[in-house]
Amino acid sequence: MKILCAAAVMVLLAAPAYAQAPNINLIPELQSKTPEEKEADAIKDKAYRESLRKIPDAKTSSDPWGTVRNNEAPKTAAPAKPKPKTGNSAASGGNTAAGSNVR
């Protein structure tokens, strides 16, 4: 009885997984097109190519922020100059972290 219940549980658990698998035919039967279908495809292809020729070339920029930006190239920033030190803080008698513990 236990074996029958275990088999039933396995079948019930496997059924949803089996249902999700796509039904794929890996070796489809090759169907050739009839001359009428080939002619219809050629007409559709020709109409498609002609419709592509009717699309105008984009000559203007499609940049919406183009009028806001400068047209000039951005100038490179000059290297920052180090600030000259005016004096040594230990020589000026200022409080330092090491000197603050002295009483």
Contacts in CASP RR format, 6 or more apart in sequence:
PFRMAT RR
TARGET T0000
AUTHOR 0000-0000-0000
METHOD contacts of the structure
MODEL  1
MKILCAAAVMVLLAAPAYAQAPNINLIPELQSKTPEEKEADAIKDKAYRE
SLRKIPDAKTSSDPWGTVRNNEAPKTAAPAKPKPKTGNSAASGGNTAAGS
NVR
33 41 0 8 1.000
89 96 0 8 1.000
90 96 0 8 1.000
END
